[in-house]
Amino acid sequence: MSQEAKPAPVMATDPWEDPLASQLSSAFTLAILKLESFHGQPFVQVESGAFFRVVAFLKEQGFDYLVDLTAVDWPKVELRFEILAILYSFADNRRVRIKMSLADGAAAQSLTPLYAAADWLEREVFDMFGIHFAGHPNLKRILLPEDWHRFPLRKEQSIVGMDQDWVQRHLGIESGQ
């Protein structure tokens, strides 16, 4: 008897309605795809071309700390990568998340001109997913060796056996996977 895969649960969100959401909506009318809140945590989903401008706008509004920048791989979706930045305002003790979707092979604009912390965060996303950041000052691997051939958090293949030849060449062993 085969089991069918269950669909992923859908996140129950509420509309994000406050002065900041209104400012974003007014400033980026065509670029805003969603303004929602999940358990009181606001997020804005934007067109990929507006990601940098929205983050810059939020920095001007007092979101002075880049908490995290990461990605998610949705391999069965046309715009398979989701880039997520989390910003924090110390003055207001408030977080906001900015999301965008990106096609495989497309580059995101680097946030390093806005936040120095973006340097290592973008390098990690590049190292794990192979996503490029246009304008990054030193986009190279940060966790894996430079001669590693794949990106471990991409879901197109199993991590088991990934880069067996590197392990054999450098460690002289067969992978323990």
Contact map, one row per residue, 1 for C-alpha under 8 A:
111000000000000000000000000000000000000000000000000000000000000000000000000000000000000000000000000000000000000000000000000000000000000000000000000000000000000000000000000000000
111100000000000000000000000000000000000000000000000000000000000000000000000000000000000000000000000000000000000000000000000000000000000000000000000000000000000000000000000000000
111110000000000000000000000000000000000000000000000000000000000000000000000000000000000000000000000000000000000000000000000000000000000000000000000000000000000000000000000000000
011111000000000000000000000000000000000000000000000000000000000000000000000000000000000000000000000000000000000000000000000000000000000000000000000000000000000000000000000000000
001111100000000000000000000000000000000000000000000000000000000000000000000000000000000000000000000000000000000000000000000000000000000000000000000000000000000000000000000000000
000111110000000000000000000000000000000000000000000000000000000000000000000000000000000000000000000000000000000000000000000000000000000000000000000000000000000000000000000000000
000011111000000000000000000000000000000000000000000000000000000000000000000000000000000000000000000000000000000000000000000000000000000000000000000000000000000000000000000000000
000001111100000000000000000000000000000000000000000000000000000000000000000000000000000000000000000000000000000000000000000000000000000000000000000000000000000000000000000000000
000000111110000000000000000000000000000000000000000000000000000000000000000000000000000000000000000000000000000000000000000000000000000000000000000000000000000000000000000000000
000000011111000000000000000000000000000000000000000000000000000000000000000000000000000000000000000000000000000000000000000000000000000000000000000000000000000000000000000000000
000000001111100000000000000000000000010000000000000000000000000000000000000000000000000000000000000000000000000000000000000000000000000000000000000000000000000000000000000000000
000000000111110000000000000000000000010000000000000000000000000000000000000000000000000000000000000000000000000000000000000000000000000000000000000000000000000000000000000000000
000000000011111000000000000000000001111000000000000000000000000000000000000000000000000000000000000000000000000000000000000000000000000000000000000000000000000000000000000000000
000000000001111100000000000000000001110000000000000000000000000000000000000000000000000000000000000000000000000000000000000000000000000000000000000000000000000000000000000000000
000000000000111110000000000000000011100000000000000000000000000000000000000000000000000000000000000000000000000000000000000000000000000000000000000000000000000000000000000000000
000000000000011111001000000000000011100001100000000000000000000000000000000000000000000000000000000000000000000000000000000000000000000000000000000000000000000000000000000000000
000000000000001111101100000000000011000000000000000000000000000000000000000000000000000000000000000000000000000000000000000000000000000000000000000000000000000000000000000000000
000000000000000111111100000000000000000000000000000000000000000000000000000000000000000000000000000000000000000000000000000000000000000000000000000000000000000000000000000000000
000000000000000011111110000000000000000000000000000000000000000000000000000000000000000000000000000000000000000000000000000000000000000000000000000000000000000000000000000000000
000000000000000001111111000000000000000000000000000000000000000000000000000000000000000000000000000000000000000000000000000000000000000000000000000000000000000000000000000000000
000000000000000111111111100000000010000000000000000000000000000000000000000000000000000000000000000000000000000000000000000000000000000000000000000000000000000000000000000000000
000000000000000011111111110000000000000000000000000000000000000000000000000000000000000000000000000000000000000000000000000000000000000000000000000000000000000000000000000000000
000000000000000000111111111000000000000000000000000000000000000000000000000000000000000000000000000000000000000000000000000000000000000000000000000000000000000000000000000000000
000000000000000000011111111110010000000000000000000001000000000000000000000000000000000000000000000000000000000000000000000000000000000000000000000000000000000000000000000000000
000000000000000000001111111110010000000000000000000000000000000000000000000000000000000000000000000000000000000000000000000000000000000000000000000000000000000000000000000000000
000000000000000000000111111110000000000000000000000000000000000000000000000000000000000000000000000000000000000000000000000000000000000000000000000000000000000000000000000000000
000000000000000000000011111110000000000000000000000000000000000000000000000000000000000000000000000000000000000000000000000000000000000000000000000000000000000000000000000000000
000000000000000000000001111111110000000000000000000001000000000000000000000000000000000000000000000000000000000000000000000000000000000000000000000000000000000000000000000000000
000000000000000000000001111111110000000000000000000000000000000000000000000000000000000000000000000000000000000000000000000000000000000000000000000000000000000000000000000000000
000000000000000000000000000111111000000000000000000000000000000000000000000000000000000000000000000000000000000000000000000000000000000000000000000000000000000000000000000000000
000000000000000000000000000111111000000000000110110000000000000000000000000000000000000000000000000000000000000000000000000000000000000000000000000000000000000000000000000000000
000000000000000000000001100111111110000000011110000000000000000000000000000000000000000000000000000000000000000000000000000000000000000000000000000000000000000000000000000000000
000000000000000000000000000001111110000000011110000000000000000000000000000000000000000000000000000000000000000000000000000000000000000000000000000000000000000000000000000000000
000000000000000000000000000000011111000000111100000000000000000000000000000000000000000000000000000000000000000000000000000000000000000000000000000000000000000000000000000000000
000000000000001110001000000000011111100001111000000000000000000000000000000000000000000000000000000000000000000000000000000000000000000000000000000000000000000000000000000000000
000000000000111110000000000000000111110001110000000000000000000000000000000000000000000000000000000000000000000000000000000000000000000000000000000000000000000000000000000000000
000000000000111100000000000000000011111111100000000000000000000000000000000000000000000000000000000000000000000000000000000000000000000000000000000000000000000000000000000000000
000000000011110000000000000000000001111111100000000000000000000000000000000000000000000000000000000000000000000000000000000000000000000000000000000000000000000000000000000000000
000000000000100000000000000000000000111110000000000000000000000000000000000000000000000000000000000000000000000000000000000000000000000000000000000000000000000000000000000000000
000000000000000000000000000000000000111111000000000000000000000000000000000000000000000000000000000000000000000000000000000000000000000000000000000000000000000000000000000000000
000000000000000000000000000000000000111111100000000000000000000000000000000000000000000000000011100000000000000000000000000000000000000000000000000000000000000000000000000000000
000000000000000100000000000000000011110111110000000000000000000000000000000000000000000000000011100000000000000000000000000000000000000000000000000000000000000000000000000000000
000000000000000100000000000000000111110011111000000000000000000000000000000000000000000000000001111000000000000000000000000000000000000000000000000000000000000000000000000000000
000000000000000000000000000000011111000001111100000000000000000000000000000000000000000000000001111000000000000000000000000000000000000000000000000000000000000000000000000000000
000000000000000000000000000000011110000000111110000000000000000000000000000000000000000000000000011100000000000000000000000000000000000000000000000000000000000000000000000000000
000000000000000000000000000000111100000000011111011000000000000000000000000000000000000000000000011100000000000000000000000000000000000000000000000000000000000000000000000000000
000000000000000000000000000000111000000000001111111000000000000000000000000000000000000000000000000110000000000000000000000000000000000000000000000000000000000000000000000000000
000000000000000000000000000000000000000000000111111000000000000000000000000000000000000000000000000111000001000000000000000000000000000000000000000000000000000000000000000000000
000000000000000000000000000000100000000000000011111100000000000000000000000000000000000000000000000000000000000000000000000000000000000000000000000000000000000000000000000000000
000000000000000000000000000000100000000000000111111111000000000000000000000000000000000000000000000000000000000000000000000000000000000000000000000000000000000000000000000000000
000000000000000000000000000000000000000000000111111111100000000000000000000000000000000000000000011100000000100000000000000000000000000000000000000000000000000000000000000000000
000000000000000000000000000000000000000000000000111111110000000000000000000000000000000000000000000000000000111000000000000000000000000000000000000000000000000000000000000000000
000000000000000000000000000000000000000000000000011111111000000000000000000000000000000000000000000000000000000000000000000000000000000000000000000000000000000000000000000000000
000000000000000000000001000100000000000000000000011111111100000000000000000000000000000000000000000000000000000000000000000000000000000000000000000000000000000000000000000000000
000000000000000000000000000000000000000000000000001111111110000000000000000000000000000000000000010000000000000000000000000000000000000000000000000000000000000000000000000000000
000000000000000000000000000000000000000000000000000111111111000000000000000000000000000000000000000000000000000001000000000000000000000000000000000000000000000000000000000000000
000000000000000000000000000000000000000000000000000011111111100000000000000000000000000000000000000000000000000000000000000000000000000000000000000000000000000000000000000000000
000000000000000000000000000000000000000000000000000001111111111000000000000000000000000000000000000000000000000000000000000000000000000000000000000000000000000000000000000000000
000000000000000000000000000000000000000000000000000000111111111100000000000000000000000000000000000000000000000001000000000000000000000000000000000000000000000000000000000000000
000000000000000000000000000000000000000000000000000000011111111000000000000000000000000000000000000000000000000000000000000000000000000000000000000000000000000000000000000000000
000000000000000000000000000000000000000000000000000000001111111000000000000000000000000000000000000000000000000000000000000000000000000000000000000000000000000000000000000000000
000000000000000000000000000000000000000000000000000000000111111100000000000000000000000011100000000000000000000000000000000000000000000000000000000000000000000000000000000000000
000000000000000000000000000000000000000000000000000000000111111111000000000000000000001111000010000000000000000000000000000000000000000000000000000000000000000000000000000000000
000000000000000000000000000000000000000000000000000000000010011111000000000000000000001111000000000000000000000000000000000000000000000000000000000000000000000000000000000000000
000000000000000000000000000000000000000000000000000000000000001111100000000000000000001111000000000000000000000000100000000000000000000000000000000000000000000000000000000000000
000000000000000000000000000000000000000000000000000000000000001111111000000000000000111100000000000000000000000000101100000000000000000000000000000000000000000000000000000000000
000000000000000000000000000000000000000000000000000000000000000011111000000000000000111100000000000000000000000000000000000000000000000000000000000000000000000000000000000000000
000000000000000000000000000000000000000000000000000000000000000001111100000000000001111000000000000000000000000000000000100000000000000000000000000000000000000000000000000000000
000000000000000000000000000000000000000000000000000000000000000001111110000000000011110000000000000000000000000000000100110010000000000000000000000000000000000000000000000000000
000000000000000000000000000000000000000000000000000000000000000000011111000000000011100000000000000000000000000000000000110010000000000000000000000000000000000000000000000000000
000000000000000000000000000000000000000000000000000000000000000000001111100000001111000000000000000000000000000000000000000010001000000000000000000000000000000000000000000000000
000000000000000000000000000000000000000000000000000000000000000000000111110000001110000000000000000000000000000000000000000000000000000000000000000000000000000000000000000000000
000000000000000000000000000000000000000000000000000000000000000000000011111000011100000000000000000000000000000000000000000000001000000000000000000000001110000000000000000000000
000000000000000000000000000000000000000000000000000000000000000000000001111110111100000000000000000000000000000000000000000000000000000000000000000000000010000000000000000000000
000000000000000000000000000000000000000000000000000000000000000000000000111111011000000000000000000000000000000000000000000000000000000000000000000000000111000000000000000000000
000000000000000000000000000000000000000000000000000000000000000000000000011111010000000000000000000000000000000000000000000000000000000000000000000000000000000000000000000000000
000000000000000000000000000000000000000000000000000000000000000000000000011111110000000000000000000000000000000000000000000000000000000000000000000000000000000000000000000000000
000000000000000000000000000000000000000000000000000000000000000000000000001111110000000000000000000000100000000000000000000000000000000000000000000000000000000000000000000000000
000000000000000000000000000000000000000000000000000000000000000000000000010011111100000000000000000011110000000000000000000000000000000000000000000000000000000000000000000000000
000000000000000000000000000000000000000000000000000000000000000000000000111111111100000000000000000011110000000000000000000000000000000000000000000000000000000000000000000000000
000000000000000000000000000000000000000000000000000000000000000000000011111000111110000000000000000011110000000000000000000000000000000000000000000000000000000000000000000000000
000000000000000000000000000000000000000000000000000000000000000000000011110000111111000000000000001111000000000000000000000000000000000000000000000000000000000000000000000000000
000000000000000000000000000000000000000000000000000000000000000000001111000000001111100000000000001111000000000000000000000000000000000000000000000000000000000000000000000000000
000000000000000000000000000000000000000000000000000000000000000000011110000000000111110000000000111100000000000000000000000000000000000000000000000000000000000000000000000000000
000000000000000000000000000000000000000000000000000000000000000001111100000000000011111000000000111000000000000000000000000000000000000000000000000000000000000000000000000000000
000000000000000000000000000000000000000000000000000000000000000001111000000000000001111100000011110000000000000000000000000000000000000000000000000000000000000000000000000000000
000000000000000000000000000000000000000000000000000000000000001111110000000000000000111110000011100000000000000000000000000000000000000000000000000000000000000000000000000000000
000000000000000000000000000000000000000000000000000000000000001111100000000000000000011111001111000000000000000000000000000000000000000000000000000000000000000000000000000000000
000000000000000000000000000000000000000000000000000000000000011110000000000000000000001111111110000000000000000000000000000000000000000000000000000000000000000000000000000000000
000000000000000000000000000000000000000000000000000000000000011110000000000000000000000111111100000000000000000000000000000000000000000000000000000000000000000000000000000000000
000000000000000000000000000000000000000000000000000000000000010000000000000000000000000011111000000000000000000000000000000000000000000000000000000000000000000000000000000000000
000000000000000000000000000000000000000000000000000000000000000000000000000000000000000011111100000000000000000000000000000000000000000000000000000000000000000000000000000000000
000000000000000000000000000000000000000000000000000000000000000000000000000000000000000111111110000000000000000000000000000000000000000000000000000000000000000000000000000000000
000000000000000000000000000000000000000000000000000000000000000000000000000000000000000111011111000000000000000000000000000000000000000000000000000000000000000000000000000000000
000000000000000000000000000000000000000011000000000000000000001000000000000000000000011110001111100000000000000000000000000000000000000000000000000000000000000000000000000000000
000000000000000000000000000000000000000011110000000000000000000000000000000000000000011100000111110000000000000000000000000000000000000000000000000000000000000000000000000000000
000000000000000000000000000000000000000011110000000000000000000000000000000000000001111000000011111000000000000000000000000000000000000000000000000000000000000000000000000000000
000000000000000000000000000000000000000000111100001000100000000000000000000000000001110000000001111100000000000000000000000000000000000000000000000000000000000000000000000000000
000000000000000000000000000000000000000000111100001000000000000000000000000000000111100000000000111110000000000000000000000000000000000000000000000000000000000000000000000000000
000000000000000000000000000000000000000000001111001000000000000000000000000000000111000000000000011111000000000000000000000000000000000000000000000000000000000000000000000000000
000000000000000000000000000000000000000000000011000000000000000000000000000000111110000000000000001111100000000000000000000000000000000000000000000000000000000000000000000000000
000000000000000000000000000000000000000000000001000000000000000000000000000000111110000000000000000111110111000000000000000000000000000000000000000000000000000000000000000000000
000000000000000000000000000000000000000000000000000000000000000000000000000001111000000000000000000011111100000000000000000000000000000000000000000000000000000000000000000000000
000000000000000000000000000000000000000000000000000000000000000000000000000000111000000000000000000001111100000000000000000000000010000000000000000000000000000000000000000000000
000000000000000000000000000000000000000000000000000000000000000000000000000000000000000000000000000000111110000000000000000000000011000000000000000000000000000000000000000000000
000000000000000000000000000000000000000000000000000000000000000000000000000000000000000000000000000001111111000000000000000000000011000000000000000000000000000000000000000000000
000000000000000000000000000000000000000000000000000000000000000000000000000000000000000000000000000001001111100000000000000000000011110000000000000000000000000000000000000000000
000000000000000000000000000000000000000000000001000000000000000000000000000000000000000000000000000001000111110000000000000000000011110000000000000000000000000000000000000000000
000000000000000000000000000000000000000000000000001100000000000000000000000000000000000000000000000000000011111000000000000000000000111100000000000000000000000000000000000000000
000000000000000000000000000000000000000000000000000100000000000000000000000000000000000000000000000000000001111110000100010000000000111100000000000000000000000000000000000000000
000000000000000000000000000000000000000000000000000100000000000000000000000000000000000000000000000000000000111111100110000000000000000100000000000000000000000000000000000000000
000000000000000000000000000000000000000000000000000000000000000000000000000000000000000000000000000000000000011111111110000000000000000110000000000000000000000000000000000000000
000000000000000000000000000000000000000000000000000000000000000000000000000000000000000000000000000000000000011111110000000000000000000000000000000000000000000000000000000000000
000000000000000000000000000000000000000000000000000000010010000000000000000000000000000000000000000000000000001111110000000000000000000000000000000000000000000000000000000000000
000000000000000000000000000000000000000000000000000000000000000011000000000000000000000000000000000000000000001111111110000000000000000000000000000000000000000000000000000000000
000000000000000000000000000000000000000000000000000000000000000000000000000000000000000000000000000000000000000111111110000000000000000000000000000000000000000000000000000000000
000000000000000000000000000000000000000000000000000000000000000001000000000000000000000000000000000000000000000100111111100000000000000000000000000000000000000000000000000000000
000000000000000000000000000000000000000000000000000000000000000001001000000000000000000000000000000000000000011100111111110000000000000000000000000000000000000000000000000000000
000000000000000000000000000000000000000000000000000000000000000000000000000000000000000000000000000000000000001100111111111000000000000111000000000000000000000000000000000000000
000000000000000000000000000000000000000000000000000000000000000000000000000000000000000000000000000000000000000000001111111100000000000000000100000000000000000000000000000000000
000000000000000000000000000000000000000000000000000000000000000000011100000000000000000000000000000000000000000000001111111110000000000000000000000000000000000000000000000000000
000000000000000000000000000000000000000000000000000000000000000000001100000000000000000000000000000000000000010000000111111111000000100000100000000000000000000000000000000000000
000000000000000000000000000000000000000000000000000000000000000000000000000000000000000000000000000000000000000000000011111111100000000000111100000000000000000000000000000000000
000000000000000000000000000000000000000000000000000000000000000000000000000000000000000000000000000000000000000000000001111111110000000000001110000000000000000000000000000000000
000000000000000000000000000000000000000000000000000000000000000000001110000000000000000000000000000000000000000000000000111111111110000000000000000000000000000000000000000000000
000000000000000000000000000000000000000000000000000000000000000000000000000000000000000000000000000000000000000000000000011111111111100000111000000000000000000000000000000000000
000000000000000000000000000000000000000000000000000000000000000000000000000000000000000000000000000000000000000000000000001111111110000000011111000000100000000000000000000000000
000000000000000000000000000000000000000000000000000000000000000000000000000000000000000000000000000000000000000000000000000111111100000000000000000000111100000000000000000000000
000000000000000000000000000000000000000000000000000000000000000000000010100000000000000000000000000000000000000000000000000011111110000000000000000000111100000000000000000000000
000000000000000000000000000000000000000000000000000000000000000000000000000000000000000000000000000000000000000000000000000011111111000000000000000001100000000000000000000000000
000000000000000000000000000000000000000000000000000000000000000000000000000000000000000000000000000000011111000000000000000011101111100000000000000000000000000000000000000000000
000000000000000000000000000000000000000000000000000000000000000000000000000000000000000000000000000000001111000000000000000001000111110000100000000000000000000000000000000000000
000000000000000000000000000000000000000000000000000000000000000000000000000000000000000000000000000000000011110000000000010001000011111100100000000000000000000000000000000000000
000000000000000000000000000000000000000000000000000000000000000000000000000000000000000000000000000000000011110000000000000000000001111100000000000000000000000000000000000000000
000000000000000000000000000000000000000000000000000000000000000000000000000000000000000000000000000000000000110000000000000000000000111110000000000000000000000000000000000000000
000000000000000000000000000000000000000000000000000000000000000000000000000000000000000000000000000000000000111100000010000000000000111111100000000000000000000000000000000000000
000000000000000000000000000000000000000000000000000000000000000000000000000000000000000000000000000000000000000100000010000000000000001111100000000000000000000000000000000000000
000000000000000000000000000000000000000000000000000000000000000000000000000000000000000000000000000000000000000000000010000000000000000111110000000000000000000000000000000000000
000000000000000000000000000000000000000000000000000000000000000000000000000000000000000000000000000000000000000000000000011001000001100111111000000000000000000000000000000000000
000000000000000000000000000000000000000000000000000000000000000000000000000000000000000000000000000000000000000000000000001001100000000001111100010000000000000000000000000000000
000000000000000000000000000000000000000000000000000000000000000000000000000000000000000000000000000000000000000000000000001101100000000000111111110000000000000000000000000000000
000000000000000000000000000000000000000000000000000000000000000000000000000000000000000000000000000000000000000000000001001100100000000000011111100000000000000000000000000000000
000000000000000000000000000000000000000000000000000000000000000000000000000000000000000000000000000000000000000000000000000100100000000000001111100000000000000000000000000000000
000000000000000000000000000000000000000000000000000000000000000000000000000000000000000000000000000000000000000000000000000000100000000000001111110100000000000000000000000000000
000000000000000000000000000000000000000000000000000000000000000000000000000000000000000000000000000000000000000000000000000000000000000000001111111100000000000000000000000000000
000000000000000000000000000000000000000000000000000000000000000000000000000000000000000000000000000000000000000000000000000000000000000000011001111100000000000000000000000000000
000000000000000000000000000000000000000000000000000000000000000000000000000000000000000000000000000000000000000000000000000000000000000000000000111110000000000000000100000000000
000000000000000000000000000000000000000000000000000000000000000000000000000000000000000000000000000000000000000000000000000000000000000000000001111111000000000000100100000000000
000000000000000000000000000000000000000000000000000000000000000000000000000000000000000000000000000000000000000000000000000000000000000000000000001111100000000000100000000000000
000000000000000000000000000000000000000000000000000000000000000000000000000000000000000000000000000000000000000000000000000000000100000000000000000111110000000001100000000000000
000000000000000000000000000000000000000000000000000000000000000000000000000000000000000000000000000000000000000000000000000000111100000000000000000011111100000000000000000000000
000000000000000000000000000000000000000000000000000000000000000000000000000000000000000000000000000000000000000000000000000000011000000000000000000001111110001001000000000000000
000000000000000000000000000000000000000000000000000000000000000000000000100000000000000000000000000000000000000000000000000000011000000000000000000000111110000000000000000000000
000000000000000000000000000000000000000000000000000000000000000000000000101000000000000000000000000000000000000000000000000000011000000000000000000000111111100000000000000000000
000000000000000000000000000000000000000000000000000000000000000000000000111000000000000000000000000000000000000000000000000000000000000000000000000000011111110000000000000000000
000000000000000000000000000000000000000000000000000000000000000000000000001000000000000000000000000000000000000000000000000000000000000000000000000000000111110000000000000000000
000000000000000000000000000000000000000000000000000000000000000000000000000000000000000000000000000000000000000000000000000000000000000000000000000000000111111000000000000000000
000000000000000000000000000000000000000000000000000000000000000000000000000000000000000000000000000000000000000000000000000000000000000000000000000000000011111111000000000000000
000000000000000000000000000000000000000000000000000000000000000000000000000000000000000000000000000000000000000000000000000000000000000000000000000000010000111111000000000000000
000000000000000000000000000000000000000000000000000000000000000000000000000000000000000000000000000000000000000000000000000000000000000000000000000000000000011111000000000000001
000000000000000000000000000000000000000000000000000000000000000000000000000000000000000000000000000000000000000000000000000000000000000000000000000000000000011111110000000000101
000000000000000000000000000000000000000000000000000000000000000000000000000000000000000000000000000000000000000000000000000000000000000000000000000001010000011111110000000000000
000000000000000000000000000000000000000000000000000000000000000000000000000000000000000000000000000000000000000000000000000000000000000000000000000111000000000011111110000000000
000000000000000000000000000000000000000000000000000000000000000000000000000000000000000000000000000000000000000000000000000000000000000000000000000000000000000011111111000001100
000000000000000000000000000000000000000000000000000000000000000000000000000000000000000000000000000000000000000000000000000000000000000000000000000000000000000000111111100000000
000000000000000000000000000000000000000000000000000000000000000000000000000000000000000000000000000000000000000000000000000000000000000000000000001100000000000000111111111000000
000000000000000000000000000000000000000000000000000000000000000000000000000000000000000000000000000000000000000000000000000000000000000000000000000000000000000000111111111111100
000000000000000000000000000000000000000000000000000000000000000000000000000000000000000000000000000000000000000000000000000000000000000000000000000000000000000000011111111111100
000000000000000000000000000000000000000000000000000000000000000000000000000000000000000000000000000000000000000000000000000000000000000000000000000000000000000000001111111100000
000000000000000000000000000000000000000000000000000000000000000000000000000000000000000000000000000000000000000000000000000000000000000000000000000000000000000000000111111100000
000000000000000000000000000000000000000000000000000000000000000000000000000000000000000000000000000000000000000000000000000000000000000000000000000000000000000000000111111110000
000000000000000000000000000000000000000000000000000000000000000000000000000000000000000000000000000000000000000000000000000000000000000000000000000000000000000000000011111111000
000000000000000000000000000000000000000000000000000000000000000000000000000000000000000000000000000000000000000000000000000000000000000000000000000000000000000000000011001111100
000000000000000000000000000000000000000000000000000000000000000000000000000000000000000000000000000000000000000000000000000000000000000000000000000000000000000000010011000111110
000000000000000000000000000000000000000000000000000000000000000000000000000000000000000000000000000000000000000000000000000000000000000000000000000000000000000010010011000011111
000000000000000000000000000000000000000000000000000000000000000000000000000000000000000000000000000000000000000000000000000000000000000000000000000000000000000000000000000001111
000000000000000000000000000000000000000000000000000000000000000000000000000000000000000000000000000000000000000000000000000000000000000000000000000000000000000110000000000000111
